Structure formats: structure tokens, C-alpha cells
């Protein structure tokens, strides 16, 4: 069974929760939280598809993506108190989201026939831009510009996926391995407070 489609739905679900929870300490109603969750879930993938000229956009063409977003918003709304008490809940859902979307973005770019270098960039772009839009909407410094291993973890996972693909590893295990690499890099970097050198 092809695992790409369920992973896309799961990644969309995770990002919707991440975006909705991002406003829980602010004076936002359900619509405000839902809108932030919606934009977070579709932002990176939509911008990627617009850049690559892929229409209709995925969430426009397949209503199940909307259902995944609504489910994520509903989960965040119903369980925001318990989720908010769990340390780094937002971080967890965001990490899972960027891991899924990185590899799925690479896959989408490759399916459109672009060069592998562009595919790696599009994978990273798919993963991080939803979070950038979320942080901008909530008046936060976008995580992309903080001293965190974020976009670089996505780029590393995208490159690993492309390398393993070049050497003929089956698609489904390659996706799982590469997604796992993004998650591991992100978790280790946060745990040990690792960051890339600053431009000084």
C-alpha cells in the first residue's frame, strides 16, 4: 500500500493542530484559532504548488485535506487545555508536521519533473513556510529566523531522501527513514541546544 497519501493527511492534521495551538494564550476565538490552523496547514504546500505551477492546489482538489484540517482544529479546540499543559506540545506537532511535509514536498516536486536540487529546496519550502506564516500571523519572530535547527533539518532530510532514492531504495521505506531523520535532527538539536553558526 502506498503510504504517501495517509502521510499527507497526517502531516496536514499535525500542522492544523500546531497552528491552532499557537494562539491559545491570546485573545482569539475558535474562528481565529481555526483560521491560523488552516493557514498553517495549507501555507507551505500551496506556495510550493504555485511556484511549481501545479494546479489545482492539493487541498482544493481533494476534500479529505479539508477534513484533516477541520479535524486538527477540532482536536486543538476540544483538548487545548490538556494539550497546553503538556510541555512542548506545539513543538512536537510542528516537528512531526515539518518532517512529513519535507519528504512529501520532495515527492511532489519530483513528480513534476524538476531537478533534484530544486526538489530538495521545494521539500524544505513546503515544510517551513506554513510555520513562517503562522508565526507572522501571531506576531512572533518566525522560527526560521531564530537560532534553531529548523529549515536545515528539513533540507538534510530532503537530501537524504534524494540520495537514498538515487541508490534505488524502495520509496516507502525511504520516506519513513527520511522523515525519521528530520525528526531526530530536530529533537537532538533542541535537546542539546545546537544551532548553526551565526552571521556576525
GUVOVEX-190619 format. One record per atom (N, C-alpha, C): residue number from 1; residue in three letters; chain; z, y, x. Coordinates in Angstrom, 1 decimal. Layout:
! residues N
i|aa|ch|pz|py|px
NUM|ALA|A|Z|Y|X
...
! end
This chain:
! residues 200
i|aa|ch|pz|py|px
1|UNK|A|0.0|-1.2|0.8
1|UNK|A|0.0|0.0|0.0
1|UNK|A|0.0|1.3|0.9
2|UNK|A|-0.8|2.2|0.5
2|UNK|A|-0.9|3.5|1.3
2|UNK|A|0.4|4.3|1.0
3|UNK|A|1.0|4.7|2.1
3|UNK|A|2.3|5.4|1.9
3|UNK|A|2.1|6.9|1.9
4|UNK|A|0.9|7.4|2.1
4|UNK|A|0.7|8.8|2.2
4|UNK|A|1.1|9.6|0.9
5|UNK|A|0.6|9.1|-0.2
5|UNK|A|0.8|9.8|-1.5
5|UNK|A|2.3|9.9|-1.8
6|UNK|A|3.1|8.7|-1.8
6|UNK|A|4.5|8.9|-2.1
6|UNK|A|5.2|9.8|-1.1
7|UNK|A|4.8|9.8|0.2
7|UNK|A|5.4|10.7|1.2
7|UNK|A|5.1|12.1|0.9
8|UNK|A|4.0|12.4|0.4
8|UNK|A|3.6|13.8|0.0
8|UNK|A|4.5|14.3|-1.2
9|UNK|A|4.7|13.4|-2.1
9|UNK|A|5.6|13.7|-3.3
9|UNK|A|7.0|13.9|-2.8
10|UNK|A|7.5|13.0|-1.9
10|UNK|A|8.9|13.1|-1.4
10|UNK|A|9.1|14.4|-0.6
11|UNK|A|8.1|14.7|0.2
11|UNK|A|8.2|16.0|1.0
11|UNK|A|8.2|17.2|0.1
12|UNK|A|7.4|17.2|-0.9
12|UNK|A|7.4|18.3|-1.9
12|UNK|A|8.7|18.4|-2.6
13|UNK|A|9.3|17.3|-3.0
13|UNK|A|10.6|17.3|-3.6
13|UNK|A|11.7|17.8|-2.7
14|UNK|A|11.6|17.4|-1.4
14|UNK|A|12.6|17.9|-0.5
14|UNK|A|12.5|19.4|-0.3
15|UNK|A|11.3|19.9|-0.1
15|UNK|A|11.2|21.3|0.1
15|UNK|A|11.6|22.1|-1.2
16|UNK|A|11.4|21.6|-2.4
16|UNK|A|11.8|22.3|-3.6
16|UNK|A|13.3|22.4|-3.6
17|UNK|A|14.0|21.4|-3.2
17|UNK|A|15.5|21.4|-3.2
17|UNK|A|15.9|22.4|-2.1
18|UNK|A|15.3|22.4|-0.9
18|UNK|A|15.6|23.3|0.1
18|UNK|A|15.5|24.7|-0.3
19|UNK|A|14.3|25.0|-0.9
19|UNK|A|14.1|26.4|-1.3
19|UNK|A|15.0|26.9|-2.4
20|UNK|A|15.3|26.0|-3.4
20|UNK|A|16.2|26.3|-4.5
20|UNK|A|17.7|26.6|-3.9
21|UNK|A|18.1|25.7|-3.0
21|UNK|A|19.5|25.9|-2.5
21|UNK|A|19.6|27.1|-1.6
22|UNK|A|18.5|27.6|-1.1
22|UNK|A|18.6|28.7|-0.2
22|UNK|A|19.1|30.0|-0.8
23|UNK|A|19.1|30.1|-2.2
23|UNK|A|19.6|31.3|-2.9
23|UNK|A|20.9|31.0|-3.6
24|UNK|A|21.6|29.9|-3.4
24|UNK|A|22.7|29.6|-4.2
24|UNK|A|23.9|30.5|-4.0
25|UNK|A|24.0|31.2|-2.8
25|UNK|A|25.1|32.2|-2.6
25|UNK|A|24.7|33.6|-3.0
26|UNK|A|23.6|33.7|-3.7
26|UNK|A|23.1|35.1|-4.0
26|UNK|A|23.1|35.2|-5.6
27|UNK|A|22.9|36.4|-6.0
27|UNK|A|22.9|36.6|-7.5
27|UNK|A|21.5|36.3|-8.1
28|UNK|A|21.1|35.0|-8.0
28|UNK|A|19.8|34.6|-8.6
28|UNK|A|20.1|33.6|-9.8
29|UNK|A|19.3|33.8|-10.8
29|UNK|A|19.4|32.8|-11.9
29|UNK|A|18.5|31.6|-11.6
30|UNK|A|18.5|30.7|-12.6
30|UNK|A|17.7|29.5|-12.5
30|UNK|A|16.2|29.8|-12.1
31|UNK|A|15.7|30.8|-12.8
31|UNK|A|14.3|31.1|-12.6
31|UNK|A|14.1|31.6|-11.1
32|UNK|A|15.0|32.4|-10.6
32|UNK|A|14.9|32.9|-9.3
32|UNK|A|14.9|31.8|-8.2
33|UNK|A|15.9|30.9|-8.5
33|UNK|A|16.1|29.7|-7.6
33|UNK|A|14.9|28.8|-7.7
34|UNK|A|14.4|28.6|-8.9
34|UNK|A|13.2|27.8|-9.1
34|UNK|A|12.0|28.3|-8.5
35|UNK|A|11.8|29.6|-8.6
35|UNK|A|10.6|30.3|-8.0
35|UNK|A|10.6|30.1|-6.5
36|UNK|A|11.8|30.3|-5.9
36|UNK|A|12.0|30.1|-4.4
36|UNK|A|11.7|28.7|-4.0
37|UNK|A|12.2|27.8|-4.8
37|UNK|A|11.9|26.4|-4.5
37|UNK|A|10.5|26.0|-4.7
38|UNK|A|9.8|26.6|-5.7
38|UNK|A|8.4|26.3|-5.9
38|UNK|A|7.5|26.9|-4.8
39|UNK|A|7.8|28.1|-4.4
39|UNK|A|7.0|28.7|-3.3
39|UNK|A|7.2|28.0|-2.0
40|UNK|A|8.5|27.5|-1.7
40|UNK|A|8.8|26.8|-0.5
40|UNK|A|8.0|25.5|-0.5
41|UNK|A|7.9|24.8|-1.6
41|UNK|A|7.3|23.5|-1.7
41|UNK|A|5.8|23.6|-1.5
42|UNK|A|5.1|24.6|-2.1
42|UNK|A|3.7|24.7|-2.0
42|UNK|A|3.1|25.6|-0.9
43|UNK|A|4.0|26.4|-0.3
43|UNK|A|3.5|27.5|0.5
43|UNK|A|2.7|27.0|1.7
44|UNK|A|3.3|26.1|2.5
44|UNK|A|2.6|25.7|3.8
44|UNK|A|1.3|25.0|3.5
45|UNK|A|1.4|24.0|2.5
45|UNK|A|0.2|23.2|2.2
45|UNK|A|-0.9|24.0|1.6
46|UNK|A|-0.5|25.0|0.7
46|UNK|A|-1.5|25.9|0.1
46|UNK|A|-2.2|26.7|1.1
47|UNK|A|-1.5|27.4|2.0
47|UNK|A|-2.1|28.2|3.1
47|UNK|A|-3.0|27.4|4.0
48|UNK|A|-2.5|26.1|4.3
48|UNK|A|-3.3|25.2|5.1
48|UNK|A|-4.7|25.0|4.5
49|UNK|A|-4.6|24.6|3.2
49|UNK|A|-5.8|24.3|2.4
49|UNK|A|-6.8|25.5|2.3
50|UNK|A|-6.2|26.7|2.1
50|UNK|A|-7.0|27.9|2.0
50|UNK|A|-7.7|28.1|3.4
51|UNK|A|-7.0|28.0|4.5
51|UNK|A|-7.6|28.2|5.8
51|UNK|A|-8.7|27.2|6.0
52|UNK|A|-8.5|25.9|5.6
52|UNK|A|-9.5|24.9|5.9
52|UNK|A|-10.6|24.8|4.8
53|UNK|A|-10.4|25.7|3.8
53|UNK|A|-11.4|25.7|2.7
53|UNK|A|-11.4|24.5|1.8
54|UNK|A|-10.2|23.9|1.6
54|UNK|A|-10.1|22.7|0.8
54|UNK|A|-9.7|23.1|-0.6
55|UNK|A|-10.6|22.9|-1.6
55|UNK|A|-10.2|23.3|-3.0
55|UNK|A|-10.6|22.2|-3.9
56|UNK|A|-9.9|22.0|-5.1
56|UNK|A|-8.8|22.8|-5.5
56|UNK|A|-7.6|22.5|-4.7
57|UNK|A|-6.6|23.4|-4.6
57|UNK|A|-5.3|23.1|-3.9
57|UNK|A|-4.7|21.8|-4.5
58|UNK|A|-3.9|21.1|-3.6
58|UNK|A|-3.4|19.8|-4.0
58|UNK|A|-2.6|19.9|-5.2
59|UNK|A|-1.7|20.9|-5.3
59|UNK|A|-0.8|20.9|-6.5
59|UNK|A|-1.5|21.4|-7.7
60|UNK|A|-2.6|22.0|-7.6
60|UNK|A|-3.5|22.4|-8.7
60|UNK|A|-4.2|21.2|-9.3
61|UNK|A|-4.6|20.3|-8.4
61|UNK|A|-5.5|19.2|-8.7
61|UNK|A|-4.7|18.0|-9.2
62|UNK|A|-3.4|17.9|-8.9
62|UNK|A|-2.6|16.7|-9.2
62|UNK|A|-1.2|17.2|-9.8
63|UNK|A|-1.0|17.0|-11.1
63|UNK|A|0.2|17.4|-11.8
63|UNK|A|1.4|16.8|-11.3
64|UNK|A|1.3|15.6|-10.6
64|UNK|A|2.5|15.0|-10.1
64|UNK|A|3.2|15.8|-9.0
65|UNK|A|2.5|16.6|-8.4
65|UNK|A|3.2|17.5|-7.4
65|UNK|A|4.0|18.6|-8.1
66|UNK|A|3.6|19.0|-9.3
66|UNK|A|4.4|19.9|-10.1
66|UNK|A|5.6|19.2|-10.6
67|UNK|A|5.5|18.0|-11.0
67|UNK|A|6.6|17.2|-11.4
67|UNK|A|7.6|17.0|-10.3
68|UNK|A|7.2|16.8|-9.1
68|UNK|A|8.1|16.6|-7.9
68|UNK|A|8.8|17.9|-7.7
69|UNK|A|8.1|19.1|-7.8
69|UNK|A|8.7|20.4|-7.6
69|UNK|A|9.8|20.6|-8.7
70|UNK|A|9.4|20.4|-9.9
70|UNK|A|10.4|20.6|-11.0
70|UNK|A|11.6|19.7|-10.9
71|UNK|A|11.4|18.4|-10.4
71|UNK|A|12.5|17.5|-10.2
71|UNK|A|13.4|18.0|-9.1
72|UNK|A|12.8|18.5|-8.0
72|UNK|A|13.7|19.1|-7.0
72|UNK|A|14.5|20.3|-7.4
73|UNK|A|13.8|21.2|-8.2
73|UNK|A|14.5|22.3|-8.7
73|UNK|A|15.7|21.9|-9.6
74|UNK|A|15.4|20.9|-10.5
74|UNK|A|16.4|20.4|-11.4
74|UNK|A|17.6|19.8|-10.7
75|UNK|A|17.3|19.0|-9.6
75|UNK|A|18.4|18.4|-8.8
75|UNK|A|19.2|19.5|-8.2
76|UNK|A|18.6|20.5|-7.6
76|UNK|A|19.3|21.6|-7.0
76|UNK|A|20.2|22.3|-8.0
77|UNK|A|19.7|22.5|-9.2
77|UNK|A|20.4|23.2|-10.2
77|UNK|A|21.6|22.4|-10.7
78|UNK|A|21.4|21.1|-11.0
78|UNK|A|22.4|20.3|-11.5
78|UNK|A|23.5|20.0|-10.5
79|UNK|A|23.2|19.8|-9.3
79|UNK|A|24.1|19.4|-8.3
79|UNK|A|24.4|20.4|-7.2
80|UNK|A|24.1|21.7|-7.4
80|UNK|A|24.2|22.7|-6.4
80|UNK|A|25.6|22.8|-5.9
81|UNK|A|26.6|22.6|-6.7
81|UNK|A|28.0|22.8|-6.3
81|UNK|A|28.3|21.7|-5.3
82|UNK|A|28.0|20.4|-5.6
82|UNK|A|28.3|19.3|-4.8
82|UNK|A|27.5|19.3|-3.5
83|UNK|A|26.2|19.7|-3.7
83|UNK|A|25.3|19.8|-2.5
83|UNK|A|25.8|20.9|-1.6
84|UNK|A|26.2|22.0|-2.2
84|UNK|A|26.7|23.2|-1.4
84|UNK|A|27.9|22.8|-0.6
85|UNK|A|28.7|21.9|-1.0
85|UNK|A|29.9|21.5|-0.3
85|UNK|A|29.6|20.6|0.9
86|UNK|A|28.4|20.0|0.8
86|UNK|A|28.1|19.1|1.9
86|UNK|A|27.5|20.0|3.1
87|UNK|A|28.1|19.8|4.2
87|UNK|A|27.7|20.7|5.4
87|UNK|A|26.3|20.4|5.8
88|UNK|A|25.6|21.5|6.0
88|UNK|A|24.2|21.4|6.4
88|UNK|A|23.2|20.7|5.5
89|UNK|A|23.5|20.8|4.2
89|UNK|A|22.7|20.2|3.2
89|UNK|A|21.3|20.8|3.2
90|UNK|A|21.2|22.1|3.3
90|UNK|A|19.9|22.8|3.4
90|UNK|A|19.2|22.4|4.6
91|UNK|A|19.9|22.3|5.7
91|UNK|A|19.3|21.8|7.0
91|UNK|A|18.7|20.4|6.8
92|UNK|A|19.4|19.5|6.2
92|UNK|A|18.9|18.2|6.0
92|UNK|A|17.6|18.1|5.2
93|UNK|A|17.6|18.8|4.0
93|UNK|A|16.4|18.7|3.2
93|UNK|A|15.3|19.4|3.9
94|UNK|A|15.6|20.5|4.6
94|UNK|A|14.5|21.2|5.3
94|UNK|A|13.9|20.4|6.4
95|UNK|A|14.8|19.6|7.1
95|UNK|A|14.3|18.8|8.2
95|UNK|A|13.4|17.7|7.7
96|UNK|A|13.8|17.0|6.6
96|UNK|A|13.0|16.0|6.0
96|UNK|A|11.7|16.5|5.5
97|UNK|A|11.7|17.7|4.9
97|UNK|A|10.5|18.4|4.4
97|UNK|A|9.5|18.6|5.5
98|UNK|A|10.0|19.3|6.6
98|UNK|A|9.0|19.6|7.7
98|UNK|A|8.5|18.3|8.4
99|UNK|A|9.3|17.3|8.5
99|UNK|A|8.8|16.1|9.1
99|UNK|A|7.7|15.4|8.3
100|UNK|A|7.9|15.4|7.0
100|UNK|A|6.8|14.8|6.1
100|UNK|A|5.6|15.7|6.1
101|UNK|A|5.8|17.0|6.0
101|UNK|A|4.6|17.8|5.9
101|UNK|A|3.8|18.0|7.2
102|UNK|A|4.5|17.8|8.3
102|UNK|A|3.8|17.9|9.6
102|UNK|A|2.7|16.8|9.6
103|UNK|A|3.1|15.6|9.4
103|UNK|A|2.2|14.5|9.5
103|UNK|A|1.2|14.5|8.4
104|UNK|A|1.6|14.8|7.2
104|UNK|A|0.6|14.9|6.1
104|UNK|A|-0.4|16.0|6.3
105|UNK|A|0.1|17.1|6.9
105|UNK|A|-0.9|18.2|7.2
105|UNK|A|-1.9|17.8|8.3
106|UNK|A|-1.5|17.0|9.3
106|UNK|A|-2.4|16.5|10.3
106|UNK|A|-3.4|15.6|9.6
107|UNK|A|-2.9|14.7|8.7
107|UNK|A|-3.8|13.8|8.0
107|UNK|A|-4.9|14.5|7.2
108|UNK|A|-4.4|15.5|6.5
108|UNK|A|-5.3|16.3|5.6
108|UNK|A|-6.4|17.0|6.5
109|UNK|A|-6.0|17.6|7.6
109|UNK|A|-6.9|18.3|8.4
109|UNK|A|-7.9|17.3|9.0
110|UNK|A|-7.5|16.1|9.5
110|UNK|A|-8.4|15.1|10.0
110|UNK|A|-9.4|14.6|8.9
111|UNK|A|-8.9|14.5|7.7
111|UNK|A|-9.8|14.1|6.6
111|UNK|A|-10.9|15.1|6.3
112|UNK|A|-10.7|16.3|6.7
112|UNK|A|-11.7|17.3|6.5
112|UNK|A|-12.6|17.5|7.8
113|UNK|A|-12.4|16.7|8.8
113|UNK|A|-13.3|16.6|9.9
113|UNK|A|-13.1|17.6|11.0
114|UNK|A|-11.9|18.2|11.1
114|UNK|A|-11.6|19.2|12.1
114|UNK|A|-11.3|18.5|13.4
115|UNK|A|-11.3|19.2|14.5
115|UNK|A|-11.0|18.7|15.8
115|UNK|A|-9.5|18.4|15.9
116|UNK|A|-9.1|17.5|16.8
116|UNK|A|-7.7|17.1|16.8
116|UNK|A|-6.7|18.2|17.1
117|UNK|A|-7.2|19.2|18.0
117|UNK|A|-6.3|20.3|18.3
117|UNK|A|-6.0|21.2|17.1
118|UNK|A|-7.0|21.4|16.3
118|UNK|A|-6.9|22.1|15.0
118|UNK|A|-6.0|21.3|14.1
119|UNK|A|-6.1|20.0|14.0
119|UNK|A|-5.3|19.2|13.1
119|UNK|A|-3.9|19.3|13.5
120|UNK|A|-3.5|19.3|14.8
120|UNK|A|-2.1|19.4|15.2
120|UNK|A|-1.6|20.8|14.8
121|UNK|A|-2.3|21.8|14.9
121|UNK|A|-1.9|23.2|14.5
121|UNK|A|-1.7|23.2|13.0
122|UNK|A|-2.6|22.6|12.3
122|UNK|A|-2.5|22.6|10.8
122|UNK|A|-1.3|21.8|10.3
123|UNK|A|-1.0|20.8|11.0
123|UNK|A|0.2|20.0|10.7
123|UNK|A|1.4|20.8|10.8
124|UNK|A|1.5|21.5|12.0
124|UNK|A|2.7|22.4|12.2
124|UNK|A|2.7|23.5|11.1
125|UNK|A|1.5|24.1|10.9
125|UNK|A|1.4|25.2|9.9
125|UNK|A|1.9|24.7|8.5
126|UNK|A|1.5|23.5|8.1
126|UNK|A|1.9|23.0|6.8
126|UNK|A|3.4|22.9|6.7
127|UNK|A|4.0|22.5|7.8
127|UNK|A|5.4|22.3|7.8
127|UNK|A|6.3|23.5|7.8
128|UNK|A|5.9|24.5|8.5
128|UNK|A|6.8|25.7|8.8
128|UNK|A|6.6|26.8|7.8
129|UNK|A|5.4|27.0|7.3
129|UNK|A|5.1|28.2|6.5
129|UNK|A|5.9|28.3|5.2
130|UNK|A|6.1|27.1|4.6
130|UNK|A|6.9|27.2|3.4
130|UNK|A|8.3|27.7|3.6
131|UNK|A|8.9|27.3|4.8
131|UNK|A|10.2|27.8|5.2
131|UNK|A|10.2|29.3|5.6
132|UNK|A|9.1|29.7|6.2
132|UNK|A|9.0|31.1|6.5
132|UNK|A|8.9|32.0|5.3
133|UNK|A|8.1|31.5|4.3
133|UNK|A|8.0|32.3|3.0
133|UNK|A|9.4|32.3|2.3
134|UNK|A|10.1|31.1|2.3
134|UNK|A|11.4|31.0|1.7
134|UNK|A|12.4|32.0|2.4
135|UNK|A|12.4|32.1|3.7
135|UNK|A|13.3|33.0|4.4
135|UNK|A|13.0|34.4|4.1
136|UNK|A|11.7|34.7|4.1
136|UNK|A|11.3|36.1|3.8
136|UNK|A|11.7|36.5|2.4
137|UNK|A|11.5|35.6|1.4
137|UNK|A|11.9|35.9|0.0
137|UNK|A|13.4|36.2|-0.1
138|UNK|A|14.2|35.4|0.7
138|UNK|A|15.7|35.6|0.6
138|UNK|A|16.2|36.6|1.6
139|UNK|A|15.3|37.3|2.2
139|UNK|A|15.7|38.4|3.1
139|UNK|A|16.5|37.9|4.4
140|UNK|A|16.0|36.7|4.9
140|UNK|A|16.6|36.2|6.1
140|UNK|A|15.6|36.3|7.2
141|UNK|A|16.0|36.3|8.4
141|UNK|A|15.1|36.2|9.6
141|UNK|A|14.5|34.8|9.5
142|UNK|A|13.1|34.7|9.4
142|UNK|A|12.5|33.4|9.3
142|UNK|A|13.0|32.5|10.4
143|UNK|A|13.2|31.2|10.1
143|UNK|A|13.8|30.3|11.0
143|UNK|A|12.8|30.1|12.2
144|UNK|A|11.5|30.4|12.0
144|UNK|A|10.5|30.3|13.0
144|UNK|A|10.8|31.2|14.2
145|UNK|A|11.5|32.3|13.9
145|UNK|A|11.8|33.3|14.9
145|UNK|A|13.2|33.3|15.4
146|UNK|A|14.0|32.3|15.0
146|UNK|A|15.3|32.1|15.6
146|UNK|A|15.3|31.2|16.8
147|UNK|A|16.4|31.2|17.5
147|UNK|A|16.4|30.3|18.7
147|UNK|A|16.7|28.9|18.3
148|UNK|A|15.8|28.3|17.7
148|UNK|A|15.9|26.9|17.2
148|UNK|A|14.6|26.1|17.5
149|UNK|A|14.8|24.8|17.8
149|UNK|A|13.6|24.0|18.0
149|UNK|A|13.2|23.6|16.6
150|UNK|A|12.2|24.3|16.1
150|UNK|A|11.7|24.1|14.7
150|UNK|A|10.2|23.8|14.7
151|UNK|A|9.4|24.8|14.9
151|UNK|A|7.9|24.6|14.9
151|UNK|A|7.5|23.7|16.1
152|UNK|A|8.2|23.8|17.2
152|UNK|A|7.9|22.9|18.4
152|UNK|A|8.2|21.5|18.1
153|UNK|A|9.2|21.2|17.3
153|UNK|A|9.4|19.8|16.9
153|UNK|A|8.3|19.3|16.0
154|UNK|A|7.8|20.1|15.1
154|UNK|A|6.7|19.7|14.3
154|UNK|A|5.4|19.5|15.1
155|UNK|A|5.2|20.4|16.1
155|UNK|A|4.0|20.3|17.0
155|UNK|A|4.1|19.0|17.8
156|UNK|A|5.3|18.7|18.3
156|UNK|A|5.4|17.4|19.1
156|UNK|A|5.1|16.2|18.2
157|UNK|A|5.6|16.2|17.0
157|UNK|A|5.4|15.1|16.1
157|UNK|A|3.9|15.0|15.8
158|UNK|A|3.2|16.1|15.6
158|UNK|A|1.8|16.1|15.3
158|UNK|A|1.0|15.5|16.5
159|UNK|A|1.4|15.9|17.7
159|UNK|A|0.7|15.4|18.9
159|UNK|A|0.9|13.9|19.0
160|UNK|A|2.1|13.5|18.8
160|UNK|A|2.4|12.0|18.9
160|UNK|A|1.6|11.2|17.9
161|UNK|A|1.5|11.8|16.7
161|UNK|A|0.7|11.1|15.7
161|UNK|A|-0.8|11.0|16.2
162|UNK|A|-1.3|12.0|16.7
162|UNK|A|-2.7|12.0|17.1
162|UNK|A|-2.9|11.1|18.3
163|UNK|A|-2.0|11.1|19.2
163|UNK|A|-2.1|10.2|20.4
163|UNK|A|-2.0|8.7|20.0
164|UNK|A|-1.1|8.4|19.1
164|UNK|A|-1.0|7.0|18.6
164|UNK|A|-2.2|6.6|17.8
165|UNK|A|-2.7|7.6|17.1
165|UNK|A|-4.0|7.3|16.3
165|UNK|A|-5.1|7.1|17.2
166|UNK|A|-5.2|7.8|18.3
166|UNK|A|-6.3|7.6|19.3
166|UNK|A|-6.3|6.2|19.9
167|UNK|A|-5.0|5.7|20.1
167|UNK|A|-4.9|4.4|20.7
167|UNK|A|-4.9|3.2|19.6
168|UNK|A|-5.2|3.6|18.4
168|UNK|A|-5.5|2.6|17.4
168|UNK|A|-4.3|2.0|16.6
169|UNK|A|-3.2|2.7|16.7
169|UNK|A|-2.0|2.2|15.9
169|UNK|A|-2.3|2.4|14.4
170|UNK|A|-2.0|1.4|13.6
170|UNK|A|-2.2|1.4|12.2
170|UNK|A|-1.6|2.7|11.6
171|UNK|A|-2.2|3.2|10.6
171|UNK|A|-1.9|4.5|10.0
171|UNK|A|-0.5|4.6|9.5
172|UNK|A|-0.1|3.6|8.7
172|UNK|A|1.2|3.7|8.0
172|UNK|A|2.4|3.7|9.0
173|UNK|A|2.4|2.7|10.0
173|UNK|A|3.5|2.8|11.0
173|UNK|A|3.4|4.0|11.8
174|UNK|A|2.2|4.5|12.1
174|UNK|A|2.1|5.7|12.9
174|UNK|A|2.7|6.9|12.2
175|UNK|A|2.5|7.0|10.9
175|UNK|A|3.1|8.1|10.1
175|UNK|A|4.6|8.0|10.1
176|UNK|A|5.1|6.8|9.9
176|UNK|A|6.6|6.6|9.9
176|UNK|A|7.2|7.0|11.3
177|UNK|A|6.6|6.5|12.3
177|UNK|A|7.1|6.8|13.7
177|UNK|A|7.1|8.3|14.0
178|UNK|A|5.9|8.9|13.7
178|UNK|A|5.8|10.3|14.0
178|UNK|A|6.7|11.2|13.1
179|UNK|A|6.9|10.8|11.9
179|UNK|A|7.9|11.5|11.0
179|UNK|A|9.3|11.4|11.6
180|UNK|A|9.6|10.2|12.0
180|UNK|A|10.9|9.9|12.6
180|UNK|A|11.1|10.7|13.9
181|UNK|A|10.0|10.9|14.7
181|UNK|A|10.1|11.7|15.9
181|UNK|A|10.5|13.2|15.6
182|UNK|A|9.8|13.7|14.6
182|UNK|A|10.2|15.1|14.2
182|UNK|A|11.6|15.2|13.8
183|UNK|A|12.1|14.3|13.0
183|UNK|A|13.5|14.3|12.5
183|UNK|A|14.4|14.2|13.7
184|UNK|A|14.2|13.3|14.6
184|UNK|A|15.1|13.1|15.8
184|UNK|A|15.1|14.3|16.7
185|UNK|A|14.0|14.9|17.0
185|UNK|A|13.9|16.1|17.8
185|UNK|A|14.7|17.2|17.2
186|UNK|A|14.5|17.4|15.9
186|UNK|A|15.3|18.5|15.2
186|UNK|A|16.8|18.2|15.2
187|UNK|A|17.2|17.0|14.9
187|UNK|A|18.6|16.7|14.8
187|UNK|A|19.3|16.8|16.2
188|UNK|A|18.6|16.3|17.2
188|UNK|A|19.2|16.3|18.6
188|UNK|A|19.3|17.8|19.0
189|UNK|A|18.2|18.6|18.8
189|UNK|A|18.2|20.0|19.2
189|UNK|A|19.3|20.8|18.6
190|UNK|A|19.6|20.5|17.3
190|UNK|A|20.7|21.2|16.6
190|UNK|A|22.0|20.7|17.1
191|UNK|A|22.2|19.4|17.2
191|UNK|A|23.5|18.9|17.6
191|UNK|A|23.9|19.4|19.0
192|UNK|A|22.9|19.4|19.9
192|UNK|A|23.3|19.9|21.3
192|UNK|A|22.9|21.3|21.6
193|UNK|A|22.5|22.0|20.5
193|UNK|A|22.2|23.5|20.6
193|UNK|A|21.1|23.7|21.7
194|UNK|A|20.1|22.9|21.6
194|UNK|A|18.9|23.1|22.5
194|UNK|A|18.0|24.1|22.0
195|UNK|A|17.3|24.8|22.8
195|UNK|A|16.3|25.8|22.4
195|UNK|A|15.3|25.9|23.5
196|UNK|A|14.2|26.5|23.2
196|UNK|A|13.1|26.8|24.2
196|UNK|A|13.5|28.0|25.0
197|UNK|A|13.0|28.2|26.2
197|UNK|A|13.3|29.4|26.9
197|UNK|A|12.9|30.7|26.2
198|UNK|A|13.7|31.7|26.3
198|UNK|A|13.5|33.0|25.7
198|UNK|A|12.5|33.8|26.5
199|UNK|A|11.8|34.7|25.8
199|UNK|A|10.9|35.6|26.5
199|UNK|A|11.7|36.9|26.8
200|UNK|A|12.1|37.0|28.1
200|UNK|A|12.9|38.1|28.5
200|UNK|A|12.3|38.9|29.6
! end
